[in-house]
């Protein structure tokens, strides 16, 4: 995954929309918002929902301010804890690395390049590469095909129910790392839930999953 796992983009995106709603005297329904976390705006479109509530389109100025605020908050973020160490450890173990994201290619590759880790991944597949984004398994299947890895040999790391469902439907084991947006959501379909990747070294994680798989 990318959003909310490698970089905390989900909180800034959510907060930027909260600010727009509040500026127009409305409340962004969290229970609707979480439907699209890890997926796309097919189930809930925050702009269209607010425009329906207001009975008029949002001004371009309001939209531009939201994007500016979102960008400001994201640029203040660093790679989330444990990510760089996991990338280093996976590389040392000879593991192949890929990113499966429901966001656009420009969004994902742009941030990965800015963070200096774009070249660490052998394959990146985003919503513009497949027919269906998460929770459909298409993205993970595309990454597995690209890397030449079977589902039984792979591990997905996710932060949202939509992502976990996608990984499991692709036949993969999945570790969930909830963030501030997904912490209260149902991640029970994951094989393991951790607070942070920094809580457990990669080799220990792999040993724990192997033990679960063989018992």
MARBA-3410 file (N, C-alpha, C, O; in Angstrom, 1 decimal):
215
0.9,-1.2,0.0,0.0,0.0,0.0,0.9,1.2,0.0,2.1,1.1,0.2 ~ 0.3,2.4,-0.2,1.0,3.7,-0.1,0.4,4.6,0.9,1.0,4.9,1.9 ~ -0.8,5.1,0.6,-1.4,6.2,1.4,-1.8,5.6,2.8,-2.4,4.6,2.9 ~ -1.2,6.3,3.8,-1.5,5.9,5.2,-0.6,4.9,5.7,-0.6,4.5,6.9 ~ 0.2,4.3,4.8,1.1,3.2,5.3,2.6,3.7,5.1,3.4,3.6,6.1
3.0,4.1,3.9,4.3,4.6,3.7,4.4,6.1,4.1,5.3,6.6,4.7 ~ 3.3,6.9,3.7,3.2,8.3,4.0,1.8,8.6,4.5,0.8,8.1,4.0 ~ 1.8,9.4,5.6,0.4,9.7,6.2,-0.2,10.8,5.3,-0.2,12.0,5.7 ~ -0.8,10.4,4.2,-1.6,11.3,3.4,-3.0,11.3,3.7,-3.8,12.2,3.4 ~ -3.5,10.2,4.4,-4.9,10.1,4.6,-5.5,11.1,5.6,-6.5,11.7,5.4
-4.7,11.4,6.7,-5.1,12.4,7.7,-5.2,13.8,7.0,-6.2,14.5,7.2 ~ -4.2,14.2,6.3,-4.2,15.5,5.7,-5.4,15.6,4.7,-6.0,16.7,4.6 ~ -5.6,14.6,3.9,-6.7,14.7,2.9,-8.0,14.8,3.6,-8.9,15.6,3.2 ~ -8.2,14.0,4.7,-9.5,14.0,5.4,-9.6,15.4,6.1,-10.7,16.0,6.0 ~ -8.6,15.9,6.7,-8.6,17.2,7.5,-8.9,18.3,6.5,-9.6,19.3,6.8
-8.4,18.3,5.3,-8.6,19.4,4.3,-10.1,19.4,3.9,-10.6,20.5,3.7 ~ -10.7,18.2,3.8,-12.1,18.2,3.5,-13.0,18.6,4.7,-14.0,19.3,4.5 ~ -12.5,18.3,5.9,-13.2,18.7,7.1,-13.3,20.2,7.2,-14.3,20.8,7.5 ~ -12.2,20.9,6.9,-12.1,22.3,6.9,-13.0,22.9,5.9,-13.6,24.0,6.1 ~ -13.1,22.3,4.7,-14.0,22.9,3.7,-15.5,22.8,4.1,-16.2,23.7,4.0
-15.8,21.6,4.7,-17.2,21.4,5.1,-17.5,22.4,6.2,-18.6,23.0,6.2 ~ -16.6,22.6,7.2,-16.8,23.5,8.3,-17.0,24.9,7.8,-17.8,25.7,8.4 ~ -16.2,25.3,6.8,-16.3,26.7,6.3,-17.6,26.9,5.6,-18.0,28.1,5.5 ~ -18.3,25.9,5.3,-19.6,26.0,4.6,-20.8,25.6,5.6,-21.9,25.4,5.2 ~ -20.4,25.5,6.9,-21.4,25.2,7.9,-21.9,23.8,7.9,-23.0,23.5,8.4
-21.2,22.9,7.4,-21.6,21.5,7.3,-20.6,20.6,8.0,-19.5,21.0,8.3 ~ -21.0,19.3,8.2,-20.1,18.3,8.9,-19.9,17.2,7.9,-20.8,16.7,7.3 ~ -18.6,16.9,7.8,-18.2,15.7,6.9,-18.5,14.4,7.7,-17.9,14.2,8.7 ~ -19.4,13.6,7.2,-19.8,12.4,7.9,-18.6,11.3,7.9,-18.3,10.8,6.8 ~ -18.0,11.1,9.0,-16.9,10.2,9.1,-17.3,8.8,8.6,-16.5,8.1,8.0
-18.5,8.3,9.0,-18.9,7.0,8.6,-19.0,6.8,7.1,-18.9,5.7,6.6 ~ -19.2,7.9,6.4,-19.2,7.8,4.9,-17.8,7.9,4.4,-17.4,7.3,3.4 ~ -17.0,8.8,5.0,-15.6,9.0,4.6,-14.8,7.7,4.6,-14.1,7.4,3.7 ~ -15.0,6.9,5.7,-14.2,5.7,5.8,-14.5,4.6,4.8,-13.7,3.7,4.6 ~ -15.6,4.8,4.1,-16.0,3.9,3.0,-14.9,3.9,1.9,-14.7,3.0,1.2
-14.3,5.1,1.7,-13.4,5.3,0.6,-11.9,5.3,0.9,-11.1,5.4,0.1 ~ -11.7,5.1,2.2,-10.3,5.0,2.6,-9.6,3.7,2.1,-10.2,2.6,2.3 ~ -8.6,3.8,1.4,-7.9,2.7,0.7,-8.6,2.3,-0.6,-8.1,1.4,-1.2 ~ -9.6,3.1,-1.0,-10.3,2.8,-2.3,-10.3,4.1,-3.1,-9.4,4.9,-3.1 ~ -11.4,4.3,-3.8,-11.7,5.5,-4.6,-12.9,6.2,-4.1,-13.6,5.7,-3.2
-13.3,7.3,-4.7,-14.5,8.0,-4.3,-15.8,7.5,-4.9,-16.8,8.2,-5.0 ~ -15.8,6.2,-5.4,-17.0,5.6,-6.0,-18.1,5.6,-5.0,-19.2,5.9,-5.4 ~ -17.8,5.1,-3.8,-18.9,4.9,-2.8,-19.3,6.2,-2.1,-20.4,6.4,-1.7 ~ -18.4,7.2,-2.1,-18.7,8.5,-1.5,-17.8,9.5,-2.1,-16.6,9.4,-2.0 ~ -18.4,10.6,-2.6,-17.6,11.6,-3.3,-17.8,12.9,-2.4,-18.9,13.5,-2.4
-16.8,13.3,-1.6,-17.0,14.4,-0.7,-17.4,15.7,-1.3,-18.2,16.5,-0.7 ~ -16.9,16.0,-2.5,-17.2,17.3,-3.2,-18.7,17.2,-3.6,-19.4,18.2,-3.3 ~ -19.1,16.2,-4.2,-20.5,16.1,-4.7,-21.4,16.1,-3.5,-22.5,16.6,-3.6 ~ -21.1,15.4,-2.5,-21.9,15.3,-1.3,-22.2,16.7,-0.7,-23.3,17.1,-0.4 ~ -21.1,17.5,-0.6,-21.2,18.8,0.0,-22.0,19.7,-1.0,-22.8,20.5,-0.5
-21.8,19.6,-2.2,-22.5,20.4,-3.2,-24.0,20.1,-3.2,-24.8,21.0,-3.3 ~ -24.3,18.8,-3.0,-25.7,18.4,-2.8,-26.3,19.0,-1.6,-27.5,19.5,-1.6 ~ -25.6,19.0,-0.5,-26.0,19.6,0.8,-26.3,21.1,0.6,-27.2,21.7,1.2 ~ -25.4,21.8,-0.1,-25.4,23.3,-0.3,-26.4,23.7,-1.4,-26.9,24.8,-1.4 ~ -26.7,22.8,-2.3,-27.5,23.1,-3.4,-26.9,23.9,-4.5,-27.5,24.6,-5.3
-25.5,23.9,-4.5,-24.8,24.7,-5.5,-23.3,24.2,-5.6,-22.9,23.5,-4.6 ~ -22.6,24.5,-6.6,-21.3,24.0,-6.8,-20.3,24.7,-5.8,-20.6,25.9,-5.5 ~ -19.3,24.1,-5.4,-18.2,24.8,-4.7,-17.4,25.7,-5.6,-17.3,25.4,-6.8 ~ -17.0,26.8,-5.1,-16.2,27.7,-5.9,-14.8,27.1,-6.1,-14.3,26.3,-5.4 ~ -14.2,27.6,-7.2,-12.9,27.1,-7.5,-11.9,27.6,-6.4,-10.9,26.9,-6.1
-12.2,28.7,-5.8,-11.3,29.2,-4.8,-11.3,28.3,-3.6,-10.3,28.0,-3.0 ~ -12.5,27.8,-3.2,-12.6,26.9,-2.1,-11.9,25.6,-2.4,-11.2,25.0,-1.5 ~ -12.0,25.1,-3.6,-11.3,23.9,-4.0,-9.8,24.1,-4.0,-9.0,23.2,-3.6 ~ -9.3,25.2,-4.5,-7.9,25.5,-4.6,-7.3,25.6,-3.2,-6.2,25.2,-2.9 ~ -8.1,26.2,-2.2,-7.6,26.4,-0.9,-7.5,25.0,-0.2,-6.6,24.7,0.6
-8.4,24.1,-0.5,-8.4,22.7,0.1,-7.1,22.0,-0.4,-6.4,21.4,0.4 ~ -6.9,22.1,-1.7,-5.7,21.4,-2.3,-4.4,22.0,-1.7,-3.5,21.3,-1.4 ~ -4.4,23.3,-1.5,-3.2,24.0,-1.0,-3.0,23.5,0.5,-1.9,23.3,0.9 ~ -4.1,23.4,1.2,-4.0,23.0,2.6,-3.5,21.6,2.7,-2.7,21.2,3.6 ~ -4.1,20.7,1.9,-3.7,19.3,1.8,-2.3,19.1,1.5,-1.6,18.4,2.2
-1.8,19.9,0.5,-0.4,19.8,0.1,0.5,20.3,1.2,1.5,19.6,1.5 ~ 0.1,21.3,1.9,0.9,21.9,3.0,1.1,20.8,4.1,2.2,20.6,4.6 ~ 0.0,20.2,4.4,0.1,19.2,5.5,0.9,17.9,5.1,1.6,17.4,5.9 ~ 0.7,17.5,3.9,1.4,16.3,3.4,2.9,16.6,3.3,3.7,15.7,3.7 ~ 3.3,17.7,2.8,4.7,18.0,2.7,5.4,18.1,4.1,6.7,18.0,4.1
4.6,18.3,5.1,5.2,18.3,6.5,5.4,16.9,7.0,6.0,16.8,8.1 ~ 4.9,15.9,6.3,5.0,14.5,6.8,6.3,13.9,6.3,6.9,14.2,5.3 ~ 6.8,13.0,7.1,8.0,12.1,6.8,7.5,10.7,6.5,6.3,10.4,6.8 ~ 8.3,9.9,6.0,8.0,8.4,5.9,7.6,7.9,7.3,8.2,8.2,8.3 ~ 6.6,7.1,7.3,6.0,6.6,8.6,7.0,5.6,9.2,7.9,5.0,8.5
7.0,5.5,10.6,8.0,4.7,11.3,8.1,3.3,10.8,7.1,2.6,10.5 ~ 9.3,2.8,10.7,9.5,1.4,10.3,9.6,1.1,8.8,10.2,0.1,8.4 ~ 9.2,2.0,8.0,9.1,1.8,6.6,10.5,1.7,6.0,10.8,0.7,5.3 ~ 11.4,2.6,6.2,12.7,2.6,5.7,13.5,1.4,6.1,14.2,0.7,5.3 ~ 13.3,1.0,7.4,14.0,-0.2,7.9,13.5,-1.4,7.2,14.3,-2.3,6.9
12.2,-1.5,7.0,11.6,-2.7,6.4,12.1,-2.8,4.9,12.4,-3.9,4.4 ~ 12.2,-1.6,4.2,12.7,-1.6,2.9,14.1,-2.2,2.8,14.5,-3.0,2.0 ~ 15.0,-1.7,3.8,16.4,-2.1,3.8,16.5,-3.6,4.1,17.2,-4.3,3.5 ~ 15.7,-4.0,5.1,15.7,-5.4,5.5,15.2,-6.4,4.4,15.8,-7.4,4.2 ~ 14.1,-6.0,3.7,13.6,-6.8,2.7,14.6,-6.9,1.5,14.8,-8.0,0.9
15.3,-5.8,1.2,16.3,-5.8,0.2,17.5,-6.7,0.6,18.0,-7.5,-0.3 ~ 17.9,-6.7,1.8,19.0,-7.5,2.3,18.6,-9.0,2.2,19.5,-9.8,2.0 ~ 17.3,-9.3,2.4,16.9,-10.7,2.4,16.6,-11.1,0.9,16.2,-12.3,0.7 ~ 16.8,-10.2,0.0,16.5,-10.6,-1.4,15.0,-10.7,-1.8,14.7,-11.3,-2.8 ~ 14.2,-10.0,-1.0,12.8,-10.0,-1.3,12.4,-8.9,-2.4,13.1,-7.9,-2.4
11.4,-9.2,-3.2,11.0,-8.2,-4.1,9.9,-7.3,-3.5,9.1,-7.7,-2.7 ~ 10.0,-6.0,-3.9,9.1,-5.0,-3.3,8.3,-4.3,-4.3,8.7,-4.0,-5.4 ~ 7.0,-4.1,-4.0,6.1,-3.5,-4.9,5.1,-2.6,-4.1,4.9,-2.8,-2.9 ~ 4.4,-1.7,-4.8,3.4,-0.9,-4.3,2.1,-1.1,-5.0,2.1,-1.1,-6.3 ~ 1.0,-1.4,-4.3,-0.3,-1.5,-4.9,-1.2,-0.4,-4.3,-1.5,-0.5,-3.1
-1.6,0.6,-5.1,-2.3,1.7,-4.5,-3.5,2.1,-5.3,-3.5,2.0,-6.5 ~ -4.6,2.4,-4.6,-5.8,2.9,-5.2,-5.7,4.4,-5.7,-6.7,4.9,-6.3 ~ -4.6,5.0,-5.4,-4.4,6.4,-5.9,-3.9,6.3,-7.3,-3.6,5.3,-7.8 ~ -3.7,7.5,-7.9,-3.2,7.6,-9.2,-1.7,7.4,-9.3,-1.0,7.6,-8.3 ~ -1.2,7.1,-10.4,0.3,6.9,-10.6,1.1,8.1,-10.3,2.1,8.1,-9.6
0.6,9.3,-10.8,1.3,10.5,-10.6,1.4,10.8,-9.1,2.4,11.3,-8.7 ~ 0.3,10.6,-8.4,0.3,10.9,-6.9,1.3,10.0,-6.2,2.1,10.5,-5.5 ~ 1.3,8.7,-6.5,2.2,7.8,-5.8,3.6,8.0,-6.2,4.5,8.1,-5.3 ~ 3.9,8.0,-7.5,5.3,8.1,-7.9,5.9,9.4,-7.6,7.1,9.5,-7.2 ~ 5.1,10.5,-7.6,5.6,11.8,-7.3,6.0,11.9,-5.8,7.1,12.4,-5.5
5.2,11.3,-4.9,5.6,11.3,-3.5,6.8,10.4,-3.2,7.7,10.8,-2.4 ~ 6.8,9.2,-3.8,7.9,8.3,-3.6,9.2,8.9,-4.1,10.3,8.7,-3.5 ~ 9.1,9.6,-5.2,10.4,10.3,-5.7,10.8,11.4,-4.8,12.0,11.5,-4.5 ~ 9.8,12.2,-4.3,10.2,13.3,-3.4,10.8,12.7,-2.1,11.7,13.4,-1.6 ~ 10.4,11.5,-1.7,10.9,10.9,-0.5,12.2,10.2,-0.7,12.9,9.7,0.2
12.6,10.1,-2.0,13.9,9.4,-2.3,13.8,7.9,-2.3,14.9,7.3,-2.2 ~ 12.6,7.3,-2.4,12.5,5.8,-2.3,11.8,5.2,-3.5,11.5,4.0,-3.5 ~ 11.6,6.0,-4.6,10.9,5.4,-5.7,11.7,4.3,-6.3,11.1,3.2,-6.7 ~ 13.0,4.4,-6.4,13.8,3.3,-7.0,13.9,2.0,-6.2,14.5,1.1,-6.6 ~ 13.4,2.1,-4.9,13.5,0.9,-4.1,12.4,-0.2,-4.4,12.5,-1.3,-3.9
11.5,0.2,-5.2,10.4,-0.7,-5.6,10.5,-1.2,-7.0,10.7,-0.5,-7.9 ~ 10.4,-2.6,-7.1,10.5,-3.2,-8.4,9.2,-3.0,-9.3,9.3,-3.2,-10.5 ~ 8.1,-2.7,-8.7,6.9,-2.6,-9.4,5.9,-1.6,-8.7,5.8,-1.7,-7.4 ~ 5.2,-0.8,-9.4,4.2,0.1,-8.8,3.0,0.0,-9.7,3.0,0.2,-10.9 ~ 1.9,-0.4,-9.1,0.6,-0.5,-9.8,-0.4,0.4,-9.1,-0.6,0.3,-7.9
-1.1,1.2,-9.8,-2.1,2.2,-9.2,-3.4,2.0,-10.0,-3.6,1.2,-10.9 ~ -4.4,2.8,-9.5,-5.8,2.6,-10.0,-5.9,2.8,-11.5,-6.8,2.3,-12.1 ~ -5.0,3.6,-12.1,-5.1,3.8,-13.6,-4.4,2.7,-14.3,-4.4,2.7,-15.6 ~ -4.0,1.6,-13.6,-3.4,0.4,-14.3,-4.4,-0.7,-14.4,-4.2,-1.7,-15.1 ~ -5.5,-0.6,-13.6,-6.4,-1.8,-13.4,-7.8,-1.3,-13.7,-8.1,-0.1,-13.7
-8.7,-2.3,-13.8,-10.1,-2.0,-14.0,-10.8,-1.6,-12.7,-11.6,-0.7,-12.7 ~ -10.4,-2.3,-11.6,-11.1,-2.1,-10.3,-10.0,-1.8,-9.2,-9.1,-2.6,-9.1 ~ -10.2,-0.8,-8.5,-9.4,-0.5,-7.3,-9.8,-1.4,-6.1,-10.7,-2.1,-6.2 ~ -9.1,-1.2,-5.0,-9.4,-1.9,-3.8,-10.8,-1.5,-3.4,-11.2,-0.4,-3.6 ~ -11.6,-2.4,-2.8,-11.3,-3.7,-2.3,-11.2,-4.9,-3.2,-11.0,-6.0,-2.8
-11.3,-4.6,-4.5,-11.1,-5.7,-5.5,-9.6,-6.1,-5.5,-8.8,-5.3,-5.1 ~ -9.3,-7.3,-5.8,-7.9,-7.8,-5.7,-7.0,-7.4,-6.9,-5.8,-7.7,-6.9 ~ -7.6,-6.7,-7.9,-6.9,-6.4,-9.2,-5.5,-5.8,-9.0,-4.5,-6.2,-9.6 ~ -5.3,-4.8,-8.1,-4.1,-4.2,-7.9,-3.0,-5.1,-7.4,-1.9,-5.1,-7.9 ~ -3.4,-5.9,-6.4,-2.4,-6.9,-5.9,-2.0,-8.0,-6.9,-0.9,-8.4,-7.0
-3.0,-8.4,-7.6,-2.7,-9.4,-8.7,-1.8,-8.8,-9.7,-0.9,-9.5,-10.2 ~ -2.0,-7.5,-10.1,-1.2,-6.9,-11.0,0.3,-6.8,-10.5,1.2,-7.0,-11.3 ~ 0.5,-6.4,-9.3,1.8,-6.3,-8.7,2.5,-7.7,-8.7,3.7,-7.8,-9.0 ~ 1.7,-8.7,-8.3,2.3,-10.1,-8.2,2.7,-10.5,-9.6,3.8,-11.1,-9.7 ~ 1.9,-10.3,-10.6,2.3,-10.6,-12.0,3.5,-9.9,-12.4,4.4,-10.5,-13.0
3.6,-8.6,-12.1,4.7,-7.8,-12.5,6.0,-8.3,-11.8,7.1,-8.3,-12.5 ~ 6.0,-8.7,-10.6,7.1,-9.1,-9.8,7.5,-10.6,-10.1,8.6,-11.0,-9.8 ~ 6.5,-11.3,-10.7,6.7,-12.7,-10.9,6.7,-13.5,-9.6,7.5,-14.5,-9.4 ~ 5.8,-13.2,-8.7,5.7,-13.8,-7.4,4.3,-14.4,-7.2,3.3,-13.8,-7.6 ~ 4.2,-15.5,-6.6,2.9,-16.2,-6.4,2.3,-15.6,-5.1,3.0,-15.2,-4.2
0.9,-15.6,-5.0,0.3,-15.1,-3.7,0.8,-15.8,-2.5,1.0,-15.2,-1.4 ~ 1.1,-17.1,-2.6,1.6,-17.9,-1.4,3.0,-17.5,-1.0,3.3,-17.8,0.2 ~ 3.7,-16.8,-1.8,5.1,-16.4,-1.5,5.1,-14.9,-1.1,6.2,-14.4,-0.9 ~ 4.0,-14.3,-1.0,3.9,-12.9,-0.8,3.3,-12.4,0.5,2.6,-13.2,1.2 ~ 3.5,-11.2,0.8,3.0,-10.5,2.0,2.6,-9.1,1.7,3.3,-8.3,1.1
1.3,-8.8,2.0,0.8,-7.4,1.8,0.8,-6.7,3.2,0.6,-7.3,4.2 ~ 1.2,-5.4,3.2,1.1,-4.6,4.4,0.1,-3.5,4.1,0.3,-2.7,3.1 ~ -0.9,-3.4,4.9,-2.1,-2.5,4.6,-2.4,-1.7,5.8,-2.0,-2.0,6.9 ~ -3.3,-0.7,5.6,-3.7,0.1,6.7,-5.2,0.3,6.8,-5.8,0.9,7.7 ~ -6.0,-0.3,5.8,-7.4,-0.1,5.8,-8.2,-1.4,5.5,-7.6,-2.3,5.0
-9.4,-1.5,5.9,-10.2,-2.7,5.6,-10.3,-3.0,4.1,-10.2,-4.1,3.7 ~ -10.5,-1.9,3.3,-10.5,-2.1,1.8,-9.2,-2.8,1.3,-9.3,-3.6,0.5 ~ -8.1,-2.3,1.8,-6.8,-2.9,1.4,-6.6,-4.3,1.9,-6.1,-5.1,1.1 ~ -7.0,-4.6,3.1,-6.9,-5.9,3.7,-7.7,-6.9,2.8,-7.3,-8.0,2.5 ~ -9.0,-6.5,2.5,-9.9,-7.4,1.8,-9.3,-7.6,0.4,-9.3,-8.8,-0.1
-8.7,-6.6,-0.2,-8.1,-6.8,-1.6,-6.9,-7.8,-1.5,-6.8,-8.6,-2.4 ~ -6.1,-7.7,-0.5,-4.9,-8.6,-0.4,-5.4,-10.0,-0.1,-4.8,-10.9,-0.8 ~ -6.4,-10.2,0.8,-6.8,-11.5,1.1,-7.5,-12.2,-0.1,-7.4,-13.3,-0.4 ~ -8.3,-11.3,-0.9,-8.9,-11.9,-2.1,-7.9,-12.2,-3.2,-8.2,-13.1,-4.0 ~ -6.7,-11.6,-3.1,-5.7,-12.0,-4.0,-4.9,-13.2,-3.6,-4.0,-13.7,-4.3
-5.3,-13.7,-2.4,-4.6,-15.0,-1.9,-3.4,-14.7,-1.1,-2.6,-15.7,-0.9 ~ -3.2,-13.5,-0.6,-1.9,-13.1,0.1,-2.2,-13.2,1.6,-3.3,-13.0,2.1 ~ -1.1,-13.3,2.4,-1.1,-13.0,3.8,-1.1,-11.5,3.9,-0.5,-10.8,3.0 ~ -1.6,-11.0,5.0,-1.7,-9.5,5.1,-1.5,-9.1,6.5,-2.1,-9.6,7.5 ~ -0.6,-8.1,6.7,-0.4,-7.4,8.0,-1.0,-6.1,8.0,-0.8,-5.3,7.0
-1.8,-5.7,9.0,-2.5,-4.4,9.0,-1.8,-3.5,10.0,-1.5,-3.9,11.1 ~ -1.5,-2.2,9.6,-0.9,-1.2,10.4,-1.9,0.0,10.4,-1.8,0.8,9.5 ~ -2.9,0.0,11.3,-3.8,1.1,11.3,-3.2,2.5,11.6,-2.2,2.6,12.3 ~ -3.8,3.5,10.9,-3.4,4.9,11.2,-4.5,5.6,11.9,-5.4,5.0,12.4 ~ -4.3,6.9,12.0,-5.3,7.7,12.8,-6.7,7.6,12.3,-7.6,7.8,13.0
-6.8,7.4,11.0,-8.1,7.4,10.3,-8.7,6.0,10.5,-9.9,5.8,10.7 ~ -7.9,4.9,10.4,-8.4,3.5,10.3,-8.3,2.8,11.6,-8.7,1.6,11.7 ~ -7.8,3.4,12.7,-7.6,2.8,14.0,-8.8,2.1,14.6,-8.7,1.1,15.2 ~ -10.0,2.7,14.3,-11.2,2.2,14.9,-12.0,1.3,13.9,-13.1,0.9,14.3 ~ -11.5,1.0,12.8,-12.2,0.2,11.8,-11.8,-1.3,11.9,-10.9,-1.6,12.6
-12.6,-2.1,11.3,-12.5,-3.5,11.4,-11.4,-4.0,10.5,-11.5,-4.1,9.3 ~ -10.3,-4.4,11.1,-9.1,-5.0,10.4,-8.9,-6.5,10.7,-7.8,-7.0,10.6 ~ -10.0,-7.1,11.2,-9.9,-8.5,11.7,-9.6,-9.5,10.6,-9.2,-10.6,10.9 ~ -9.8,-9.1,9.4,-9.5,-10.1,8.3,-8.0,-10.2,8.0,-7.5,-11.1,7.4 ~ -7.2,-9.3,8.6,-5.7,-9.4,8.5,-5.2,-10.5,9.3,-5.8,-10.9,10.3
-4.0,-11.1,8.8,-3.4,-12.2,9.6,-2.8,-11.7,10.9,-2.6,-12.4,11.8 ~ -2.4,-10.4,10.9,-1.7,-9.8,12.0,-2.0,-8.3,12.0,-1.9,-7.7,10.9 ~ -2.2,-7.7,13.2,-2.4,-6.3,13.3,-1.3,-5.8,14.2,-1.2,-6.2,15.4 ~ -0.5,-4.8,13.8,0.5,-4.1,14.6,0.2,-2.6,14.7,-0.5,-2.1,13.8 ~ 0.7,-2.0,15.7,0.5,-0.6,15.9,1.4,0.2,14.9,1.0,1.2,14.3
2.6,-0.4,14.6,3.6,0.2,13.7,4.5,-0.8,13.2,4.8,-1.8,13.9 ~ 5.1,-0.6,12.0,6.1,-1.6,11.6,7.4,-1.5,12.5,8.1,-2.5,12.5 ~ 7.5,-0.4,13.1,8.7,-0.3,14.0,8.6,-1.2,15.3,9.5,-1.3,16.0 ~ 7.4,-1.8,15.5,7.1,-2.6,16.7,7.8,-4.0,16.5,8.0,-4.7,17.5 ~ 8.0,-4.4,15.3,8.4,-5.8,15.0,9.4,-5.8,13.8,8.9,-5.5,12.7
10.6,-6.3,14.0,11.5,-6.4,12.9,11.0,-7.3,11.8,10.2,-8.2,12.1 ~ 11.4,-7.1,10.5,10.8,-7.8,9.4,11.0,-9.4,9.6,10.1,-10.1,9.4 ~ 12.2,-9.8,10.0,12.5,-11.2,10.1,11.6,-11.8,11.2,11.1,-12.9,11.1 ~ 11.4,-11.1,12.3,10.5,-11.6,13.4,9.1,-11.7,12.9,8.4,-12.6,13.2 ~ 8.7,-10.7,12.1,7.3,-10.7,11.5,7.1,-11.9,10.6,6.1,-12.6,10.7
8.1,-12.2,9.8,8.0,-13.3,8.9,8.0,-14.6,9.6,7.2,-15.5,9.3 ~ 8.8,-14.8,10.7,8.7,-16.0,11.5,7.4,-16.1,12.2,6.9,-17.3,12.3 ~ 6.8,-15.0,12.7,5.5,-15.1,13.3,4.4,-15.6,12.4,3.6,-16.4,12.7 ~ 4.5,-15.0,11.2,3.5,-15.4,10.2,3.7,-16.9,9.7,2.7,-17.6,9.5 ~ 4.9,-17.3,9.6,5.2,-18.7,9.3,4.6,-19.6,10.4,4.1,-20.7,10.1
4.8,-19.2,11.6,4.3,-20.0,12.7,2.8,-20.2,12.7,2.2,-21.2,13.0 ~ 2.1,-19.0,12.4,0.7,-19.0,12.3,0.2,-19.9,11.2,-0.8,-20.6,11.3 ~ 1.0,-19.9,10.1,0.6,-20.6,8.9,0.7,-22.1,9.1,0.0,-22.9,8.4 ~ 1.7,-22.5,9.9,2.0,-24.0,10.1,1.3,-24.6,11.2,1.4,-25.8,11.5 ~ 0.5,-23.8,12.0,-0.2,-24.3,13.2,-1.6,-24.6,12.9,-2.4,-25.0,13.7
END
